[in-house]
């Protein structure tokens, strides 16, 4: 006779209830879920508090030319040709630079030409001045700007002389001829002066 048979009915019911409770409790008890695996933290990105300075464009020469005065006269010993002497100024607002590659553009409805400067020696009356003498050899703009740079904020003045074959001042004035000097800086950038109308006051442009 086993233990359950020896127990009275109330005791049997109590024992069965205890056994059921123990069985159900064990069945419902689950093991805790596995802890999630922690991935290694990504290395922190170091960011600079200040952005790297962006490179700026290299400073360049900034030249400005101007025809200050104009003088025209027949070429000695070749009077069918016309000499054109110009007093020219150049200012520089950029890095130091030479001025080079000079030429003169002569344009009118009936004639156009691009002239190279000629070197002239001798002491003559300065174009546009009242009796002021000037040594053309020393004031030659081609030589002055080739031998020394024009500093930032500086100005250089000089004289450029050109020869226009088979022409006269009257012929240029009667055809609304315009004069423009072209030149370059040390980096090869080109610059024109404002145009001067033959017969008008230099610097008046149109």
C-alpha positions in Angstrom: 0.0 0.0 0.0 1.5 3.2 -1.0 1.6 6.5 0.7 -1.4 8.0 -1.2 -3.6 5.1 -0.2 -2.7 5.6 3.5 -3.8 9.2 3.4 -7.3 10.3 4.0 -9.2 12.0 1.2 -8.6 15.6 2.4 -4.9 14.9 2.8 -4.8 13.3 -0.6 -6.3 16.5 -2.2 -3.8 18.7 -0.3 -0.9 16.6 -1.5 -2.1 16.6 -5.1 -2.5 20.4 -5.0 1.1 20.8 -3.7 2.5 18.5 -6.4 0.6 20.3 -9.1 1.8 23.7 -7.8 5.4 22.5 -7.8 5.1 21.1 -11.3 3.4 24.2 -12.9 5.8 26.5 -11.1 8.8 24.6 -12.5 7.3 24.5 -16.0 6.6 28.2 -16.0 10.0 29.2 -14.7 12.2 30.2 -17.7 15.8 30.9 -17.8 16.6 34.6 -18.3 17.2 35.7 -21.8 20.9 35.9 -22.7 22.4 39.3 -22.3 22.9 41.1 -25.7 26.4 41.0 -26.9 27.9 44.4 -26.7 29.7 45.5 -29.8 33.0 47.3 -29.4 32.5 51.0 -29.4 33.5 52.8 -32.6 36.5 55.0 -32.2 35.4 58.6 -31.7 36.0 60.9 -34.6 38.1 63.8 -33.6 36.9 66.9 -35.3 38.9 70.1 -35.3 37.2 73.0 -33.6 38.3 75.2 -36.5 38.1 74.3 -40.1 41.4 74.3 -42.0 41.9 77.5 -43.7 41.0 77.3 -47.3 43.8 78.3 -49.7 43.2 81.7 -51.1 44.1 82.7 -54.6 47.6 84.0 -54.9 47.8 87.8 -55.0 48.5 89.1 -58.4 49.7 92.3 -59.9 47.0 94.8 -60.6 48.2 97.4 -63.1 46.4 100.4 -64.4 47.7 102.4 -67.3 46.8 105.9 -68.6 47.8 108.1 -71.5 48.5 111.4 -69.9 49.6 113.5 -73.0 50.0 113.0 -76.7 52.4 114.7 -79.1 52.6 114.1 -82.9 55.2 115.3 -85.4 56.7 114.3 -88.7 59.7 112.0 -88.4 62.9 113.9 -89.0 64.4 113.0 -92.4 61.2 111.0 -93.3 58.4 113.5 -93.1 55.8 111.3 -94.7 55.8 109.2 -91.5 54.2 110.4 -88.3 55.9 110.0 -84.9 53.5 109.6 -81.9 55.0 110.3 -78.5 52.9 109.5 -75.4 53.4 110.3 -71.8 52.1 107.2 -70.0 51.6 106.4 -66.3 51.2 103.0 -64.7 49.9 102.4 -61.2 50.1 99.0 -59.3 47.6 98.0 -56.7 48.8 94.4 -56.5 52.1 92.5 -56.0 55.3 94.0 -57.4 55.6 93.6 -61.2 57.3 94.8 -64.3 55.3 96.2 -67.2 56.3 94.8 -70.6 55.0 93.9 -74.1 54.1 97.5 -75.0 52.3 98.4 -78.2 50.0 101.1 -79.5 46.6 100.3 -81.2 45.7 103.0 -83.7 42.1 102.6 -85.0 39.8 104.6 -87.2 37.0 103.9 -89.7 39.6 104.1 -92.5 42.7 102.7 -90.9 43.9 100.4 -88.1 47.4 99.5 -87.0 49.3 97.9 -84.1 52.6 99.6 -83.6 55.7 98.6 -81.6 57.6 101.3 -79.7 60.8 102.8 -81.0 63.7 104.0 -78.8 64.6 107.6 -79.3 67.5 109.5 -77.9 67.7 113.2 -77.4 66.4 116.0 -75.2 63.0 117.3 -76.5 60.0 119.2 -75.2 57.9 116.9 -73.1 54.6 116.1 -74.8 51.8 118.2 -73.5 54.0 120.4 -71.4 54.7 124.1 -71.7 58.4 124.1 -72.6 59.5 121.4 -70.2 62.4 119.5 -71.5 62.8 115.7 -71.2 65.6 113.2 -72.0 63.9 110.6 -74.1 66.6 108.0 -73.5 66.2 108.2 -69.7 62.4 108.5 -69.8 61.8 105.6 -72.2 58.9 103.7 -70.6 60.0 100.4 -72.1 63.4 100.6 -70.5 62.2 102.0 -67.1 59.6 99.2 -66.6 62.0 96.5 -67.8 64.8 97.4 -65.4 62.8 97.8 -62.2 59.5 96.4 -60.8 56.6 98.6 -59.9 56.0 98.2 -56.2 52.5 97.8 -54.7 51.0 101.3 -54.4 53.6 102.9 -56.6 53.4 104.8 -59.9 55.8 105.0 -62.8 55.7 107.6 -65.6 57.5 107.5 -68.9 57.4 108.2 -72.6 56.6 105.8 -75.4 57.3 106.8 -79.0 55.7 105.0 -82.1 56.0 105.6 -85.8 52.9 105.5 -88.1 53.9 105.2 -91.7 52.5 107.6 -94.3 50.2 109.6 -92.1 49.7 113.0 -90.6 48.2 114.3 -87.4 45.4 116.1 -89.4 44.5 112.8 -91.2 44.2 111.0 -87.8 42.1 113.9 -86.3 39.8 114.1 -89.3 39.0 110.3 -89.0 38.2 110.1 -85.3 41.2 108.0 -84.6 41.5 106.4 -81.3 44.8 105.5 -79.5 45.0 102.7 -76.9 48.2 101.5 -75.3 48.4 97.8 -74.4 50.9 96.1 -72.1 51.4 93.1 -69.8 52.5 92.4 -66.2 55.2 89.9 -65.2 52.6 87.1 -65.1 51.4 87.8 -68.7 48.1 89.5 -67.9 47.1 92.1 -70.5 46.0 95.6 -69.7 44.7 98.4 -72.1 44.7 102.1 -71.3 41.5 104.0 -71.7 41.2 105.2 -75.4 42.3 108.7 -76.3 40.6 110.4 -79.3 43.1 112.2 -81.5 42.4 115.9 -81.4 40.7 115.6 -78.0 42.5 116.3 -74.7 44.4 113.3 -73.5 42.6 111.3 -70.8 39.1 112.5 -71.9 38.5 109.2 -73.6 35.6 109.6 -76.0 
